[in-house]
Amino acid sequence: MPTETFEFQVEARQLLQMMIHSIYSNKDVFLRELISNASDALDKLRLEALRDESLDADVSDLHIAIETDGEARTLTVRDNGIGMSHDEVVQLIGTIANSGTATFLKELKQAKDAATAEGLIGQFGVGFYAAFMVADEVTLVTRRAGQSEGTRWSSTGEGTYTVEPVEDAPQGTAVTLRLKPVDQEDQLFDYTSRWKIREIVKRYSDFITWPVRMAPEAPAEQQEEDAEGEGAKAAEPETLNSMKALWARSRDEVSDEEYHELYKHISHDWSDPLETLRMQAEGTFEYQALLFLPSRAPQDLFAREHRRGVQLYVKRVFIMDHCEALLPEYLRFVKGVVDAQDLSLNVSREILQQDRQIQLMHRRLVKKVLSTVKEMMTQRPENYATFWGEFGRVVKEGLLSDHENRDAILRIASFATTHDAEQPATLQQYVERMKEGQEHIYFMTGESRTAIENSPHMEAFRDKGYEVLLLTDPVDEVWVETVPEFEGKELRSIAKGEADLAKEESEEDKAERVKRQEDFAGLLSWMTERLGEEVKEVRLSSRLTVSPACVVSDTDDVTPALRNMYRAMGQELPEAKRILELNPGHPLVEGLRKAHAERPDDADLAGTAELLHGMALLAEGGELSDPARFTKLVAERLERAL
């Protein structure tokens, strides 16, 4: 059969240019594509040899070989796999040049999203052409197992390509690239460099099932005859990949040390992981996952540029390093590998978008991580304490974003409480300890445990022995606004709304409360008017036992801390006045009531009212609207007392 020369059509040239200049951001992946194709060819030969005992094929040493020639500037990737016939070369390798190209371009333009586009690219199988990113000419020599004649395909990627028969082609496929000149600025590296080949194989193809070998450099002395006049023995080829797909091996075949080394390789962490999670899904959609929970948080965990996501493999071929689609942002600290069997190996995998299979894996991986943390709580409490101390703040972000798993997150969360100064508690433990007649789960947010415990809002709750959650992480300010209850118990802030702690009020207590309200009605009305620019209302408090006053937010209002968080992010919320509560049993408040009843026109009483409000703000760690005036009023009172 003579050499056949074909001319690329306009659409084919367009597609080839798109392949070279647009789809890949990293030119190193051309070698991943070629090794992936070679690995597939070896898999197919092994399978066909098992099915067809009459197949005349050598399967004794299936492998991939990489050969470089620095002087000739060539790189060859060779396999002894299934190979291709002449017709298969035209059909498969010539895909870019046949009539399907126009259809491909048309459908690609009509694709509504990246996931659809990637499916089309995979369907048309043009990943082989990534070689033209780094080569001026690509030559493929192949012979199908069981056939005697081979085929050579060659092209410069410009106007034409050729197909011709080859008599002495070995079984399998060899792809030879005549490399472009090195251009560091264009990310064109020296792909004849042995260290560069090692780096790429280790990064992208380390867990390929088949050995990826590279012939060693022959020392000068090996080219000389030895003392006995015999030629020096050729050095053994170097195997570049480990072939250790730990996630595909059974647990009893892999040591903890091997898992830990893989974790360190993936995460660049010096410490061993806290937990190792294995998953294997079988059935209509198969994948394996090997995930790790670190023992410490990285320094950039809360940085915007933090890289997140696990490594994604397809049939043990590395696809991407940080696949964000597989785990949510609140699990960004999880490291590991996911190897899917049914995803496409195609050119757009660098920008893989969520599809149905990705969403399914995402859902299952999240549930696996959360269930493992729950298991740690009960079976390995020390590991859980370490985990929550390092990553609790991040996991709680999921209460805002992951409604499907909100209950699971609530059940693995633990919080500081007033019950124990050292030991945090879960919500389940809190509910089990609730006092008889207690209807709500009480909490308070603040900058620190000390600040919350010393807050006036705590006084009545402490006196009555009610446990209070002490929430000091910034995210706590946000999630408590969106999580209404746990096991039917409403989460209620002790710094918002009314604090109704009375279980059953006797007639005598009710009468006393009504009388007290009548006695203070004049003072409350006057103070509400005097402080109208600062507060929404002045009322009597049921939460104070020691302090004279405190400031609370209305039930549905945003707390000052949350308002400040939004302001720091550049979002201004409408201002909302707060409520000043007075302790009717405090001598200062009782004295102010009497003074106002006796001297309602006394100008000094207005200053005392301002001081009460200012002290309440300072007691909760708030900011004064006019610190200079507050200081002046305090100085005047101190001067009179001397």
Salt bridges, closest charged atoms under 4 A:
GLU4 OE1 - HIS86 NE2 2.99
ASP28 OD2 - LYS196 NZ 3.09
GLU33 OE2 - ARG349 NH2 2.53
ASP43 OD1 - ARG46 NH2 3.53
GLU48 OE2 - ARG144 NH1 3.36
ASP61 OD2 - HIS63 ND1 3.62
ASP61 OD1 - ARG213 NH2 2.92
GLU67 OE2 - ARG78 NE 3.11
ASP87 OD1 - HIS86 ND1 3.42
GLU88 OE1 - ARG144 NE 3.24
GLU137 OE1 - ARG178 NH1 2.91
GLU164 OE2 - ARG152 NH1 3.48
ASP186 OD1 - LYS27 NZ 3.67
ASP190 OD1 - ARG73 NH1 2.91
GLU199 OE1 - LYS196 NZ 3.09
ASP206 OD1 - LYS202 NZ 3.17
GLU217 OE1 - ARG194 NE 3.82
GLU238 OE1 - ARG194 NH2 3.86
GLU238 OE2 - ARG198 NE 2.87
GLU253 OE1 - ARG249 NE 3.99
ASP256 OD1 - ARG251 NH2 2.35
GLU258 OE2 - LYS244 NZ 3.90
ASP269 OD1 - ARG296 NH2 3.02
ASP272 OD2 - HIS260 ND1 3.52
ASP272 OD1 - LYS264 NZ 3.11
GLU275 OE2 - ARG380 NE 2.73
ASP300 OD1 - HIS306 ND1 3.08
ASP321 OD2 - ARG203 NH2 3.57
ASP321 OD2 - HIS322 NE2 3.92
GLU324 OE1 - ARG308 NH2 3.75
GLU375 OE2 - ARG380 NH1 3.19
GLU397 OE1 - ARG332 NH1 2.94
GLU404 OE2 - ARG363 NE 3.84
GLU404 OE2 - LYS367 NZ 3.74
ASP407 OD2 - ARG411 NE 2.90
GLU439 OE1 - HIS440 NE2 3.97
GLU453 OE2 - ARG449 NE 3.12
GLU467 OE2 - ARG433 NH2 2.79
ASP473 OD2 - LYS396 NZ 2.84
ASP476 OD1 - LYS396 NZ 2.92
GLU481 OE2 - LYS496 NZ 3.43
GLU487 OE2 - ARG411 NH2 3.18
GLU490 OE1 - HIS440 ND1 3.79
GLU490 OE1 - ARG492 NH2 3.45
GLU498 OE2 - ARG539 NH1 3.56
GLU505 OE2 - ARG513 NE 2.86
GLU512 OE2 - ARG516 NH2 3.37
ASP519 OD2 - LYS515 NZ 3.11
ASP554 OD2 - LYS536 NZ 2.94
ASP557 OD2 - LYS536 NZ 3.24
GLU572 OE2 - ARG567 NE 3.23
GLU575 OE2 - ARG567 NH2 3.46
GLU581 OE2 - ARG539 NH2 2.92
GLU581 OE1 - ARG543 NE 2.86
GLU590 OE2 - ARG593 NH2 2.68
ASP602 OD2 - ARG599 NE 2.96
ASP604 OD2 - ARG640 NH1 2.86
GLU610 OE1 - ARG629 NE 2.66
GLU620 OE2 - ARG578 NH1 2.43
GLU636 OE1 - ARG637 NH1 3.94
